Amino acid sequence: MKVCRVMLLLLASTTSWAQTDSSKVNQLSVGLDLMTHGEICGGGMPRSESKDIEKEDRSNFLLGRVRINADYQRRGLQVHAVIQNKSVWGANGNQTLNLYEGWAKMTAKNGLFAQLGRVALSYDDERIIGPNDFAVASNTHDVARVGYEGHGHKAHVILAYNQNSGNVYNGTYYVDGAQPYKNMQTVWYHYDVPNFPLGVSLLFMNMGLQAGTNNLKDWDYKTNSARTVYQQMFGGYVNYNSNHLTLEGSYYRQTGKFVTKKMGATKIDAWMASVKATVAPTDKYGLTVGYDYLSGDDFVPDLYGGKFGMPNHEVFHGFAPLYGSNKKFYGIMDYFYESAYVHGFTPGLQNLFIGPYYKPNAKFACSATYHYMAVATKVSDLNKTLGHCIDIQASYQFSKDIAISAGYTQMMGTETMKRLKQDDSSQQARWGWFSLIISPSLFTTKW
């Protein structure tokens, strides 16, 4: 109820401001965003177990993404909408056409704001919440967001409640939606230290996950809904950014319950920590080094076949980065969170990385990064080392609305990687890709 009162007060103050403002200016902008993304993948990804499908180590494909965006602004109000189509070249029909973003944001003079609709959320370094734009389709959330921004302080409250459809009966059951949570509450606070290049953020998330089914046996008649369990994420992020040195650090912890298809809900107690430093003697080149640690579960054999699995764990210790832009942190190929291990095993991850970057001018930039990958826990009789990965990337800005980026990744996996993925191709995987983005502004008008 308190949040509702804040939103009503904010709306009232925003409306009052708009009515008394004598210098109204309306602006409407419409633009396009076209991406062509191509990949050549050689190993590393799970392959079909069907005997009717010929197994190949290499796959080539092109993806196309088109976004039409419209943005309306006047003092105190902004409305934003993006229609998105994503398809594979040569596929029949329109594969995915949806509303990628669609929101209205009302802002008051005193720094308060309220936003409602489908939003591409992005916080801090995007490790926990980010659009993950490299995935082409990207992440968005249907939320109500209220907050304050001003005088070095930023405070946001995010609320979400998801359903599959607007059913009158049994409409509270939620499964296989755009986001995995049934309801979500998030509080984020950021503070920039005055006259010092240091920023500190704190984050708390509470997510309600659907653990039951739509059957009567799983129905909770007290709440008139299927059984919901809750998981919490809390932690912080620190960033120091001077002329020649950038330092970043984060720590997050997960508690509550983890939902599994076979087991319903199991307790979770997991954590992660990261440190990163970038030294830049000039604006043209620099060196980045860092380390990520994500907790994991010890190996427990499945008594029905002796495979790697999770059925005997009473508490999950495998950290899940939730809605982050994972490819920014754990290697562009991201074996570990975009593509899970077999049988749900979660041994965690250690990622030690180092690499230089070079940016001779405003148009061209390139980088190379070496990753040492290892599990965070003991895995039977295997070595902890997963492998060594090299990421090479380059980008060129032809003009303000035309840019291209490309990269190549080589993973040299170990026997541990092979066993955990149960695929020979995981030991020597390679991946090449490119993205061409053309994003012209069609027109802008004011009145």
QUIMO-V256470 format. One record per pair of residues at least 24 apart in sequence whose ideal C-beta (glycine too) atoms are under 8 Angstrom apart, sorted by the first residue. I is the first residue (numbers start at 0). J is the second residue. D is the distance in whole Angstrom. If there is no record, write none. Layout:
BEGIN
i=I j=J d=D
i=I j=J d=D
END
This chain:
BEGIN
i=2 j=145 d=6
i=2 j=156 d=6
i=2 j=158 d=7
i=5 j=111 d=8
i=5 j=113 d=8
i=5 j=145 d=6
i=6 j=113 d=5
i=6 j=143 d=7
i=6 j=145 d=6
i=9 j=105 d=7
i=9 j=107 d=6
i=9 j=111 d=5
i=9 j=112 d=7
i=9 j=113 d=5
i=9 j=145 d=7
i=10 j=105 d=6
i=10 j=113 d=7
i=12 j=107 d=4
i=12 j=108 d=7
i=12 j=109 d=7
i=12 j=111 d=7
i=13 j=75 d=5
i=13 j=76 d=7
i=13 j=105 d=4
i=13 j=106 d=7
i=13 j=107 d=5
i=13 j=113 d=8
i=16 j=74 d=7
i=16 j=75 d=5
i=16 j=107 d=6
i=16 j=108 d=6
i=17 j=73 d=7
i=17 j=74 d=7
i=17 j=75 d=5
i=17 j=76 d=7
i=20 j=74 d=6
i=20 j=75 d=8
i=22 j=74 d=8
i=23 j=73 d=6
i=23 j=74 d=7
i=24 j=73 d=6
i=24 j=74 d=7
i=24 j=445 d=6
i=25 j=71 d=7
i=25 j=72 d=8
i=25 j=73 d=5
i=25 j=445 d=7
i=25 j=446 d=5
i=26 j=71 d=7
i=26 j=72 d=5
i=26 j=73 d=7
i=26 j=443 d=7
i=26 j=444 d=7
i=26 j=445 d=5
i=27 j=69 d=7
i=27 j=70 d=7
i=27 j=71 d=5
i=27 j=443 d=7
i=27 j=444 d=5
i=27 j=445 d=8
i=28 j=69 d=7
i=28 j=70 d=5
i=28 j=71 d=8
i=28 j=440 d=7
i=28 j=442 d=7
i=28 j=443 d=4
i=29 j=67 d=8
i=29 j=68 d=7
i=29 j=69 d=5
i=29 j=70 d=8
i=29 j=440 d=8
i=29 j=441 d=5
i=29 j=442 d=6
i=29 j=443 d=8
i=30 j=67 d=8
i=30 j=68 d=5
i=30 j=438 d=7
i=30 j=439 d=6
i=30 j=440 d=5
i=30 j=441 d=6
i=31 j=65 d=7
i=31 j=66 d=7
i=31 j=67 d=6
i=31 j=68 d=8
i=31 j=437 d=8
i=31 j=438 d=7
i=31 j=439 d=6
i=31 j=441 d=6
i=32 j=64 d=8
i=32 j=65 d=7
i=32 j=66 d=4
i=32 j=68 d=7
i=32 j=436 d=7
i=32 j=437 d=8
i=32 j=438 d=4
i=33 j=63 d=8
i=33 j=64 d=7
i=33 j=65 d=5
i=33 j=66 d=8
i=33 j=436 d=7
i=33 j=437 d=5
i=33 j=438 d=7
i=34 j=62 d=8
i=34 j=63 d=7
i=34 j=64 d=4
i=34 j=65 d=8
i=34 j=135 d=7
i=34 j=434 d=6
i=34 j=435 d=7
i=34 j=436 d=5
i=34 j=437 d=8
i=35 j=61 d=7
i=35 j=62 d=7
i=35 j=63 d=6
i=35 j=434 d=7
i=35 j=435 d=5
i=36 j=61 d=7
i=36 j=62 d=4
i=36 j=63 d=8
i=36 j=64 d=7
i=36 j=135 d=6
i=36 j=432 d=7
i=36 j=433 d=7
i=36 j=434 d=5
i=36 j=435 d=8
i=37 j=61 d=5
i=37 j=62 d=7
i=37 j=432 d=7
i=37 j=433 d=5
i=38 j=62 d=8
i=38 j=430 d=7
i=38 j=431 d=7
i=38 j=432 d=5
i=39 j=430 d=7
i=39 j=431 d=4
i=39 j=432 d=7
i=40 j=428 d=8
i=40 j=430 d=5
i=41 j=424 d=8
i=41 j=428 d=6
i=41 j=429 d=4
i=41 j=430 d=7
i=42 j=422 d=8
i=42 j=424 d=3
i=42 j=425 d=6
i=42 j=426 d=8
i=42 j=427 d=6
i=42 j=428 d=4
i=42 j=429 d=7
i=43 j=332 d=6
i=43 j=334 d=6
i=43 j=338 d=8
i=43 j=410 d=6
i=43 j=420 d=8
i=43 j=422 d=8
i=43 j=424 d=6
i=43 j=425 d=5
i=43 j=428 d=3
i=43 j=430 d=7
i=44 j=338 d=6
i=45 j=338 d=6
i=45 j=341 d=8
i=45 j=420 d=7
i=45 j=422 d=7
i=46 j=422 d=6
i=46 j=424 d=7
i=56 j=424 d=5
i=60 j=87 d=6
i=60 j=88 d=7
i=61 j=87 d=7
i=61 j=88 d=4
i=62 j=86 d=7
i=62 j=87 d=6
i=62 j=88 d=7
i=62 j=135 d=5
i=63 j=87 d=8
i=63 j=88 d=6
i=64 j=135 d=5
i=64 j=136 d=8
i=66 j=99 d=6
i=68 j=100 d=8
i=75 j=105 d=6
i=75 j=106 d=6
i=75 j=107 d=7
i=76 j=103 d=7
i=76 j=104 d=7
i=76 j=105 d=6
i=76 j=106 d=8
i=77 j=103 d=7
i=77 j=104 d=5
i=77 j=106 d=7
i=78 j=102 d=7
i=78 j=103 d=5
i=78 j=104 d=8
i=79 j=103 d=8
i=79 j=104 d=8
i=83 j=136 d=8
i=85 j=135 d=6
i=85 j=136 d=5
i=95 j=136 d=7
i=99 j=137 d=7
i=99 j=139 d=6
i=100 j=139 d=6
i=109 j=147 d=8
i=109 j=149 d=7
i=110 j=147 d=5
i=110 j=148 d=5
i=110 j=149 d=3
i=110 j=150 d=8
i=111 j=145 d=8
i=111 j=146 d=7
i=111 j=147 d=5
i=112 j=145 d=7
i=112 j=146 d=6
i=112 j=147 d=8
i=112 j=148 d=7
i=113 j=143 d=8
i=113 j=144 d=7
i=113 j=145 d=5
i=114 j=142 d=8
i=114 j=143 d=7
i=114 j=144 d=4
i=114 j=145 d=8
i=115 j=142 d=8
i=115 j=143 d=5
i=115 j=144 d=8
i=116 j=141 d=7
i=116 j=142 d=8
i=117 j=141 d=5
i=117 j=142 d=8
i=118 j=142 d=6
i=118 j=144 d=7
i=120 j=157 d=7
i=120 j=322 d=7
i=122 j=187 d=6
i=122 j=200 d=7
i=122 j=202 d=7
i=123 j=189 d=8
i=123 j=200 d=5
i=123 j=202 d=8
i=123 j=236 d=4
i=123 j=238 d=8
i=123 j=249 d=8
i=124 j=236 d=6
i=124 j=238 d=8
i=124 j=247 d=6
i=124 j=249 d=7
i=124 j=327 d=8
i=125 j=323 d=6
i=125 j=324 d=4
i=125 j=327 d=6
i=126 j=236 d=7
i=126 j=249 d=6
i=126 j=251 d=8
i=126 j=273 d=7
i=126 j=320 d=6
i=126 j=323 d=5
i=126 j=324 d=8
i=126 j=327 d=8
i=126 j=328 d=6
i=127 j=202 d=6
i=127 j=204 d=8
i=127 j=232 d=7
i=127 j=234 d=8
i=127 j=251 d=6
i=127 j=320 d=7
i=127 j=321 d=6
i=127 j=322 d=7
i=127 j=323 d=5
i=128 j=185 d=8
i=128 j=202 d=8
i=128 j=321 d=7
i=128 j=322 d=5
i=128 j=323 d=7
i=129 j=322 d=7
i=129 j=323 d=5
i=129 j=324 d=4
i=129 j=327 d=8
i=130 j=324 d=7
i=131 j=322 d=8
i=131 j=323 d=7
i=131 j=324 d=4
i=131 j=325 d=7
i=131 j=326 d=7
i=132 j=324 d=7
i=133 j=324 d=7
i=133 j=326 d=5
i=133 j=327 d=8
i=133 j=331 d=8
i=134 j=326 d=8
i=134 j=337 d=8
i=138 j=178 d=8
i=138 j=322 d=6
i=139 j=177 d=8
i=140 j=178 d=6
i=140 j=183 d=8
i=140 j=322 d=8
i=141 j=177 d=7
i=141 j=178 d=8
i=142 j=183 d=8
i=151 j=190 d=6
i=151 j=191 d=4
i=151 j=192 d=7
i=151 j=193 d=6
i=152 j=188 d=8
i=152 j=189 d=7
i=152 j=190 d=6
i=153 j=187 d=8
i=153 j=188 d=7
i=153 j=189 d=4
i=153 j=190 d=8
i=154 j=186 d=8
i=154 j=187 d=7
i=154 j=188 d=5
i=154 j=189 d=8
i=155 j=185 d=8
i=155 j=186 d=7
i=155 j=187 d=5
i=155 j=188 d=8
i=156 j=184 d=8
i=156 j=185 d=7
i=156 j=186 d=6
i=157 j=183 d=7
i=157 j=184 d=7
i=157 j=185 d=4
i=157 j=186 d=8
i=157 j=187 d=7
i=158 j=183 d=7
i=158 j=184 d=6
i=159 j=183 d=4
i=159 j=184 d=8
i=169 j=213 d=6
i=171 j=223 d=7
i=171 j=224 d=4
i=171 j=225 d=7
i=172 j=209 d=7
i=172 j=212 d=8
i=172 j=213 d=5
i=172 j=224 d=7
i=172 j=225 d=5
i=173 j=209 d=5
i=173 j=225 d=8
i=174 j=209 d=5
i=178 j=322 d=8
i=179 j=208 d=7
i=180 j=206 d=4
i=180 j=207 d=6
i=180 j=208 d=6
i=181 j=207 d=5
i=181 j=208 d=6
i=181 j=209 d=5
i=181 j=227 d=6
i=182 j=206 d=7
i=182 j=207 d=4
i=182 j=227 d=8
i=183 j=207 d=7
i=196 j=239 d=6
i=196 j=240 d=5
i=196 j=241 d=5
i=197 j=237 d=7
i=197 j=238 d=7
i=197 j=239 d=5
i=198 j=237 d=7
i=198 j=238 d=5
i=198 j=239 d=8
i=198 j=240 d=8
i=199 j=235 d=7
i=199 j=236 d=8
i=199 j=237 d=5
i=199 j=238 d=8
i=200 j=235 d=6
i=200 j=236 d=4
i=200 j=237 d=8
i=201 j=233 d=8
i=201 j=234 d=8
i=201 j=235 d=5
i=202 j=232 d=7
i=202 j=233 d=7
i=202 j=234 d=6
i=202 j=235 d=7
i=202 j=236 d=7
i=202 j=251 d=7
i=203 j=231 d=7
i=203 j=232 d=7
i=203 j=233 d=5
i=204 j=231 d=7
i=204 j=232 d=4
i=204 j=233 d=7
i=204 j=321 d=8
i=205 j=229 d=6
i=205 j=230 d=8
i=205 j=231 d=5
i=206 j=230 d=5
i=206 j=231 d=8
i=206 j=232 d=8
i=208 j=256 d=7
i=208 j=258 d=4
i=208 j=264 d=8
i=209 j=258 d=7
i=210 j=256 d=7
i=210 j=258 d=5
i=210 j=263 d=5
i=210 j=264 d=4
i=211 j=263 d=8
i=228 j=255 d=7
i=228 j=256 d=4
i=228 j=258 d=6
i=228 j=264 d=4
i=229 j=255 d=5
i=229 j=256 d=7
i=230 j=254 d=7
i=230 j=255 d=4
i=230 j=256 d=6
i=230 j=257 d=7
i=230 j=267 d=6
i=231 j=255 d=5
i=232 j=321 d=7
i=242 j=279 d=8
i=243 j=278 d=7
i=243 j=279 d=5
i=243 j=280 d=6
i=244 j=276 d=7
i=244 j=277 d=7
i=244 j=278 d=6
i=244 j=279 d=7
i=245 j=275 d=8
i=245 j=276 d=7
i=245 j=277 d=4
i=245 j=279 d=7
i=246 j=274 d=8
i=246 j=275 d=7
i=246 j=276 d=5
i=247 j=273 d=8
i=247 j=274 d=7
i=247 j=275 d=4
i=247 j=276 d=8
i=247 j=289 d=8
i=248 j=272 d=8
i=248 j=273 d=7
i=248 j=274 d=5
i=248 j=275 d=7
i=249 j=273 d=5
i=251 j=318 d=8
i=253 j=318 d=6
i=253 j=319 d=7
i=257 j=315 d=5
i=257 j=319 d=8
i=259 j=309 d=8
i=259 j=343 d=7
i=261 j=310 d=8
i=262 j=310 d=7
i=265 j=312 d=7
i=265 j=313 d=7
i=265 j=314 d=7
i=265 j=315 d=6
i=266 j=313 d=7
i=266 j=314 d=5
i=266 j=315 d=7
i=267 j=314 d=7
i=267 j=315 d=4
i=267 j=316 d=8
i=268 j=314 d=5
i=268 j=315 d=7
i=268 j=316 d=6
i=269 j=293 d=8
i=269 j=294 d=5
i=269 j=315 d=7
i=269 j=316 d=5
i=269 j=317 d=6
i=269 j=318 d=4
i=269 j=319 d=7
i=270 j=294 d=5
i=270 j=318 d=6
i=271 j=318 d=5
i=271 j=320 d=7
i=273 j=328 d=8
i=282 j=358 d=7
i=283 j=357 d=7
i=283 j=358 d=6
i=283 j=359 d=6
i=284 j=355 d=7
i=284 j=356 d=7
i=284 j=357 d=5
i=284 j=358 d=7
i=285 j=355 d=7
i=285 j=356 d=6
i=286 j=353 d=7
i=286 j=354 d=7
i=286 j=355 d=5
i=286 j=356 d=8
i=287 j=352 d=8
i=287 j=353 d=7
i=287 j=354 d=6
i=287 j=355 d=8
i=287 j=356 d=7
i=287 j=368 d=7
i=288 j=352 d=7
i=288 j=353 d=4
i=288 j=354 d=8
i=289 j=351 d=8
i=289 j=352 d=6
i=289 j=353 d=8
i=290 j=349 d=8
i=290 j=350 d=7
i=290 j=351 d=5
i=290 j=352 d=8
i=291 j=328 d=6
i=291 j=329 d=7
i=291 j=348 d=7
i=291 j=349 d=7
i=291 j=350 d=4
i=291 j=352 d=8
i=292 j=347 d=8
i=292 j=348 d=8
i=292 j=349 d=6
i=292 j=350 d=8
i=292 j=375 d=6
i=293 j=317 d=8
i=293 j=318 d=4
i=293 j=320 d=7
i=293 j=347 d=5
i=293 j=348 d=5
i=293 j=349 d=8
i=293 j=375 d=6
i=294 j=318 d=5
i=294 j=347 d=5
i=294 j=375 d=6
i=294 j=376 d=8
i=295 j=345 d=5
i=295 j=346 d=4
i=295 j=347 d=2
i=295 j=348 d=7
i=295 j=374 d=6
i=295 j=375 d=4
i=295 j=376 d=5
i=296 j=344 d=7
i=296 j=345 d=5
i=296 j=346 d=6
i=296 j=347 d=7
i=296 j=376 d=6
i=297 j=346 d=8
i=297 j=376 d=5
i=297 j=377 d=6
i=297 j=378 d=8
i=298 j=344 d=7
i=298 j=346 d=7
i=298 j=376 d=7
i=298 j=377 d=7
i=298 j=378 d=5
i=298 j=379 d=5
i=300 j=379 d=8
i=301 j=342 d=7
i=306 j=341 d=7
i=306 j=342 d=6
i=307 j=340 d=7
i=307 j=341 d=6
i=307 j=342 d=5
i=307 j=344 d=4
i=307 j=378 d=8
i=307 j=418 d=7
i=307 j=419 d=7
i=308 j=342 d=4
i=308 j=343 d=6
i=308 j=344 d=6
i=309 j=342 d=7
i=309 j=343 d=5
i=309 j=344 d=6
i=309 j=345 d=7
i=315 j=345 d=7
i=316 j=345 d=8
i=316 j=347 d=7
i=316 j=376 d=8
i=317 j=345 d=3
i=317 j=346 d=7
i=317 j=347 d=6
i=318 j=347 d=7
i=329 j=370 d=8
i=330 j=370 d=5
i=330 j=372 d=7
i=330 j=388 d=5
i=330 j=390 d=6
i=330 j=408 d=7
i=330 j=410 d=8
i=331 j=390 d=5
i=331 j=392 d=7
i=331 j=406 d=6
i=331 j=408 d=5
i=331 j=430 d=7
i=331 j=432 d=8
i=332 j=388 d=7
i=332 j=390 d=8
i=332 j=408 d=5
i=332 j=410 d=6
i=332 j=428 d=7
i=332 j=430 d=5
i=334 j=372 d=8
i=334 j=385 d=8
i=334 j=410 d=7
i=334 j=416 d=8
i=334 j=420 d=7
i=334 j=425 d=7
i=334 j=428 d=8
i=335 j=372 d=8
i=340 j=419 d=5
i=340 j=420 d=6
i=341 j=419 d=7
i=341 j=420 d=7
i=341 j=421 d=5
i=344 j=419 d=7
i=346 j=374 d=4
i=346 j=375 d=6
i=346 j=376 d=5
i=346 j=378 d=6
i=346 j=419 d=7
i=347 j=374 d=6
i=347 j=375 d=3
i=347 j=376 d=6
i=348 j=372 d=7
i=348 j=373 d=8
i=348 j=374 d=7
i=348 j=375 d=6
i=348 j=385 d=8
i=349 j=373 d=4
i=349 j=374 d=7
i=349 j=375 d=6
i=349 j=383 d=8
i=354 j=390 d=8
i=361 j=396 d=7
i=362 j=395 d=6
i=362 j=396 d=5
i=362 j=397 d=8
i=363 j=393 d=8
i=363 j=394 d=7
i=363 j=395 d=5
i=363 j=396 d=8
i=364 j=393 d=7
i=364 j=394 d=5
i=365 j=391 d=8
i=365 j=392 d=7
i=365 j=393 d=4
i=365 j=394 d=8
i=366 j=390 d=8
i=366 j=391 d=8
i=366 j=392 d=5
i=366 j=393 d=8
i=367 j=391 d=5
i=367 j=392 d=8
i=374 j=415 d=7
i=374 j=419 d=8
i=378 j=415 d=6
i=378 j=418 d=8
i=378 j=419 d=7
i=381 j=414 d=7
i=381 j=415 d=4
i=381 j=418 d=6
i=382 j=413 d=6
i=382 j=414 d=7
i=382 j=415 d=6
i=383 j=415 d=7
i=384 j=413 d=5
i=384 j=415 d=6
i=385 j=412 d=7
i=385 j=413 d=6
i=385 j=415 d=6
i=385 j=416 d=5
i=385 j=419 d=8
i=386 j=410 d=6
i=386 j=411 d=5
i=386 j=412 d=4
i=386 j=413 d=5
i=386 j=416 d=5
i=386 j=426 d=8
i=387 j=411 d=5
i=400 j=437 d=6
i=400 j=438 d=5
i=400 j=439 d=5
i=400 j=440 d=7
i=401 j=436 d=7
i=401 j=437 d=5
i=401 j=438 d=8
i=402 j=435 d=8
i=402 j=436 d=5
i=403 j=433 d=7
i=403 j=434 d=7
i=403 j=435 d=5
i=403 j=436 d=7
i=404 j=433 d=7
i=404 j=434 d=5
i=404 j=436 d=8
i=405 j=431 d=8
i=405 j=432 d=7
i=405 j=433 d=4
i=405 j=434 d=7
i=406 j=431 d=7
i=406 j=432 d=6
i=406 j=433 d=8
i=407 j=431 d=5
i=407 j=432 d=8
END
